Amino acid sequence: MPGTCEPSHNAAQNALTAFMCIGITISYIPQHWRIISAKSSEGFSPWFLLLGSTSSASGMLNIIVMQWGIIRCCKVLSIGSCIESTAAVFQLVLVWAMFVLILVLYMIYYPPHLKYVELDVDMPNNLPPRHVKTLVKREGWKLSITLSWVVFLHIAFITFITFLLLSTNPTPDAHQRSRQLQLWATFLGVSSALLAALQYAPQIAHTFRIKLVGALSIPMMLLQTPGAILMVLSIALRPGTNWTTWISYAVAGGMQGILLTMCIVFRARQHKHGLDDFGRPLPGPGASTPEGSIPDSPLDTPSPVEAAVGDAVHSDVRSEHGVDVEETGHAGEETPLLGKQGAEGRRDDGVLAWFRRR
């Protein structure tokens, strides 16, 4: 590769890239730590994590294609020159890795009470309610599992296609890329920008709907929103890149600014009413919440499937204690308080039968 692997030294670019890599790591640490310390990822939209993971993966592979010729020069360059030449690639790989780690922590610390349908069944004879945990996954947990698999399959597929095309065009510098490889690089860049533009829409809608900050990290967004300008600048100044490489980060920075503004407003509102970021009462005096000022979280609203399971579990548990589960209208003076004790035939009409029908 004579004539194409001459090392270039630009102190300003190198300093900016090094600063950005350190800044990226520092900006994501508050979000990672917030999820781990709270032991909860409540407040995140799984669609936000899906779009962010796929967008960052596309952007990462775009710059790998655009600078593949420079990457191959590491065979003949010194370690220092190689690191200096491929710093922009490392920068976007770091962005992808740090964002995907949020998805991993989201799945690990998904709130247990939101994974499966849980019910408090009223018991007869003044007995305390019985807490029943079913094996039926809540809709949100099922969606999160499905979207996690989509993220894995997406990165596997585009990585395979990228290196398949690179293997057919082994020295693709800016003047030697095949038409197929150029189109693929453009597709990765444009799709990354579109995904980034859509990425924050579900999270903004989710945060607006629940009106809670949850596990979202305001310090992370305070660092990343203005940092998006430096991110775009550091990528645009690198050789072999074009607008398809940096446009996604420009779009994401603007959308993140909107989400940051919402989180600041909702956090001030929550603290005004004596609530923490998850909607729980803050400790200490004056932490009472005015009645009706903060609605229940929509995350606790049962879906039609969960409601059906609830009816079945109520039926099964009450049948086990000899209570007639049939609704016969309003109770009158002649209505017995307890049903027939020996109704064995009704015990199969509850949740076990419901599961067998499925």
Secondary structure, 3 states (H helix, E strand, C coil): CCCCCCCCCCHHHHHHHHHHHHHHHHHHHHHHHHHHHHCCCCCCCHHHHHHHHHHHHHHHHHHHHHCHHHHHHHHCCCHHHHHHHCHHHHHHHHHHHHHHHHHHHHHHCCCHHHCEEEEEECCCCCCCCEEEEEEEECHHHHHHHHHHHHHHHHHHHHHHHHHHHHHHCCCCCCCCCCHHHHHHHHHHHHHHHHHHHHHHHHHHHHHHHHCCCCCCCHHHHHHHHHHHHHHHHHHHCCCCCCHHHHHHHHHHHHHHHHHHHHHHHHHHHHHHCCECCCCCECCCCCCCCCCCCCCCCHHHCCCHHHHHHHHHHHHHHHHHCCCCCCCCCCCCCCCCCCCCCCCHHHHHHCHHHHHHHC
